[in-house]
Amino acid sequence: MDTRRISLFLALLLLCAALGVTPAGAQAAAVDRGISNTDVALSIYGAFSGRTTGDGIQQSPANAAGGIVEVRHIVNPLIGFEGTYSLNRANQSYTPQVTCGLICGPITPATVSADAHEVTADYLASLKIANLRPFALAGLGLLFNQPAGTQANATSSNKPVYVYGAGLDWGLLPHIGLRLQYRGNLYRAPDLTRLYGSSGAFVHTSEPMLGVYFRL
């Protein structure tokens, strides 16, 4: 090795030392940056819920559109976390399933116009393949159902919610991309009216989503 090559090698070592990394460490840091990241995403979705029956009540949620904000941090393919806040219209119709003979007229359903606010903390696993990152998630949260405006015999109802889902991040630019995902929510039917009560059954809400993310 001649003097010029030795000088170049020493200069490289000094530069790496000044930056606090070795050449191998610099390569590892580059790999880590490709795996570990933090992003913020905004998506729109449709909330599709099934009808439930229980305790003499048939409860019919209205399907509606909503929006969700996600803050996500991925440590490695097996460890990732996110916090979310979502909002959608969640109107409920309550119909008693009892009869009282011919002398009784039809029982009028109680309909409550409401908003559903949901906050969750989720665990996720993901895998980066070129500019694609498929992921799966599961988590817990709280669902706050709030009647809209002033309605007679209406009351708020807060329930724990179980969340699961899967999706795909598609990078379009170095820090911006599309997020396609499906999320499912499982929770007990909200009791928003003082007239009849709720079905008390578990409700499943399907939420297909489309959004954009910004990677920090």
MOHUSUL-V285263 format. One record per residue. N is the residue number from 1. D_FIRST is the distance of its C-alpha to the first C-alpha in Angstrom with 2 decimals. Layout:
n/d_first
N/D_FIRST
N/D_FIRST
This chain:
n/d_first
1/0.00
2/3.82
3/6.80
4/8.22
5/6.25
6/6.64
7/10.13
8/10.90
9/10.27
10/12.41
11/14.91
12/15.39
13/16.08
14/18.48
15/20.21
16/20.76
17/22.04
18/24.36
19/25.73
20/26.24
21/24.26
22/21.06
23/19.46
24/21.47
25/24.44
26/24.32
27/24.54
28/27.35
29/29.13
30/29.14
31/30.67
32/33.16
33/34.22
34/35.02
35/37.23
36/38.77
37/40.94
38/44.25
39/46.79
40/50.35
41/52.62
42/56.11
43/58.09
44/61.64
45/63.43
46/66.75
47/68.43
48/70.55
49/72.63
50/75.16
51/78.79
52/79.73
53/83.06
54/84.08
55/86.71
56/89.14
57/86.88
58/85.10
59/82.20
60/80.69
61/77.54
62/77.01
63/73.81
64/71.96
65/68.76
66/66.42
67/63.11
68/60.34
69/57.53
70/54.55
71/51.80
72/49.16
73/46.01
74/43.82
75/41.55
76/40.37
77/42.05
78/44.51
79/45.31
80/46.80
81/49.75
82/52.05
83/55.17
84/57.72
85/60.93
86/63.19
87/66.63
88/69.15
89/72.90
90/74.43
91/78.17
92/80.17
93/83.54
94/85.60
95/88.52
96/90.75
97/91.39
98/94.88
99/98.35
100/101.62
101/104.22
102/105.92
103/107.08
104/103.53
105/101.92
106/98.25
107/95.83
108/93.74
109/89.98
110/88.25
111/85.39
112/82.91
113/80.45
114/77.29
115/73.60
116/71.00
117/68.18
118/65.47
119/62.65
120/60.21
121/57.10
122/55.16
123/52.38
124/50.27
125/47.63
126/45.57
127/42.82
128/40.63
129/40.26
130/38.75
131/41.21
132/43.90
133/44.66
134/47.64
135/49.14
136/52.06
137/53.85
138/56.68
139/58.28
140/61.36
141/63.18
142/66.51
143/68.75
144/71.09
145/74.02
146/75.92
147/79.16
148/79.02
149/81.53
150/84.84
151/86.27
152/89.25
153/88.57
154/84.79
155/82.32
156/78.57
157/76.86
158/73.46
159/71.85
160/68.60
161/66.60
162/64.18
163/61.50
164/59.32
165/57.51
166/54.65
167/53.04
168/50.14
169/48.00
170/46.98
171/44.38
172/45.27
173/43.15
174/40.25
175/42.83
176/46.12
177/47.60
178/50.75
179/51.99
180/54.41
181/55.97
182/59.05
183/60.39
184/63.36
185/65.47
186/67.93
187/70.51
188/74.21
189/76.53
190/77.15
191/80.66
192/81.40
193/85.20
194/87.83
195/90.34
196/89.19
197/85.95
198/83.00
199/82.44
200/80.15
201/78.09
202/74.33
203/73.23
204/70.15
205/68.76
206/66.32
207/64.07
208/62.04
209/59.76
210/57.83
211/55.73
212/52.64
213/49.91
214/47.63
215/44.36
216/43.34
